[in-house]
Amino acid sequence: MDVNKRNVFVVLINSQNQLMVQGQRMDIKDLRTKAKEFIKNEFNDENLPVLTQVTIKSIGTINVTKDHVISLQNDRGTEYQAYLEVQNELVAAYNELRDEISKEKFGTYFNNLDEELQNAVQKVYPQKISEAEPKNYGGVK
């Protein structure tokens, strides 16, 4: 499958539990914010995912990064706790974005919406986390 590189947010965890995001070392505390910036691409940055205008029932016409994907990859030596922390931050990024648009459009949090409205919000921010099989990326424990 041909994928536009700007639509892929690559997150690597090496065998020393160090986080690399888009080829740069990153502290786990910065991951959620960076993931949200990537998923939303609020300012139509040409280095972030392509924005596409869509019309979603109950929300209206909105720009979304419908082809974005977060690629989560870890080394075989990565500790499970480190992997879980990274995965939790990525999921939290989606949850926060869903809460933000839910409050903006409907005046309440995502979890308070009925199923129809939750489905609409999920079309704006579909959770797209691709997890690759662990590999040996390097680093010595």
C-alpha positions in Angstrom: 0.0 0.0 0.0 1.3 3.4 -1.0 1.3 5.8 2.0 2.2 9.5 2.0 5.0 9.8 4.5 3.6 13.0 6.0 0.5 11.0 7.1 2.6 8.6 9.2 3.7 9.4 12.8 6.5 6.9 13.6 6.9 6.1 17.3 9.8 3.7 18.2 10.8 2.3 21.6 14.3 0.8 21.7 15.6 -1.9 24.0 16.7 0.7 26.5 13.1 2.0 26.7 14.1 5.2 24.9 11.4 6.9 22.8 12.1 8.1 19.3 9.3 10.0 17.5 9.7 11.0 13.9 13.4 10.2 14.2 14.0 12.4 17.2 14.5 11.5 20.9 11.5 12.4 23.0 10.4 12.3 26.6 7.2 10.4 27.3 5.7 13.6 28.8 5.8 15.3 25.4 4.3 12.4 23.4 0.6 13.2 24.0 1.0 16.8 22.8 3.0 15.9 19.7 0.5 13.2 18.8 -2.4 15.6 19.2 -0.6 18.1 16.9 -0.1 15.4 14.4 -3.6 14.0 14.4 -5.3 17.4 14.3 -3.0 19.4 12.0 -4.9 22.5 13.1 -2.8 24.9 11.0 -2.5 22.8 7.9 1.2 22.3 8.3 2.7 20.7 5.2 4.8 18.4 7.4 1.7 17.0 9.1 -1.1 14.8 7.7 -3.1 16.0 4.7 -6.3 17.7 5.6 -9.5 16.6 3.8 -12.8 18.4 4.1 -15.6 16.1 5.0 -19.2 16.5 6.0 -20.3 14.5 9.1 -23.9 14.2 10.2 -24.5 16.2 13.5 -21.1 17.9 13.2 -21.2 19.5 9.7 -18.3 20.3 7.3 -14.9 19.9 8.9 -11.3 19.4 8.0 -9.9 16.1 9.2 -6.6 14.1 8.7 -8.5 11.0 7.6 -5.5 9.2 6.2 -3.2 9.7 9.2 -1.7 6.7 11.0 0.4 6.4 14.1 3.0 3.6 13.7 4.0 2.2 17.0 7.1 0.0 16.9 9.1 -1.5 19.7 12.3 -3.5 20.1 12.1 -7.1 21.3 14.0 -5.9 24.4 11.5 -3.2 25.3 10.0 -3.5 28.8 6.3 -4.1 28.7 5.7 -1.2 31.1 7.5 1.2 28.8 5.4 0.0 25.8 2.2 0.4 27.8 3.1 3.9 28.9 3.6 4.9 25.3 0.5 3.2 24.1 -1.5 4.9 26.9 -0.2 8.3 25.9 -1.2 7.8 22.3 -4.8 6.6 23.2 -5.0 9.6 25.6 -4.2 11.9 22.7 -7.2 10.6 20.8 -9.4 10.8 23.9 -8.5 14.4 24.6 -9.1 15.4 21.0 -12.5 13.7 21.1 -13.4 15.5 24.4 -12.3 18.9 22.9 -14.6 18.6 19.8 -17.4 17.1 21.9 -17.3 20.1 24.3 -17.1 22.5 21.3 -19.9 21.0 19.3 -22.2 19.5 22.0 -21.2 21.2 25.3 -20.2 18.0 27.0 -17.5 15.3 27.2 -17.3 12.5 24.6 -18.3 9.8 27.2 -21.5 11.7 27.9 -22.7 11.7 24.3 -25.2 9.2 23.0 -24.0 6.5 20.6 -24.9 8.4 17.4 -22.9 11.5 18.5 -20.0 9.4 19.7 -19.9 7.8 16.2 -19.8 11.2 14.6 -16.9 12.4 16.8 -15.0 9.2 16.1 -15.3 10.0 12.4 -13.5 13.2 13.1 -10.8 11.5 15.1 -10.7 7.8 14.3 -8.1 6.0 16.4 -5.5 4.7 14.0 -2.6 3.1 15.8 -0.7 0.5 13.8 1.4 -1.8 16.0 4.2 -3.6 14.2 5.8 -6.9 15.4 8.7 -6.2 17.8 12.1 -6.1 16.0 15.7 -5.6 17.1 16.3 -1.9 16.6 19.5 -1.8 18.5 20.7 -0.6 21.8 22.3 -2.8 24.4 20.6 -3.5 27.8 
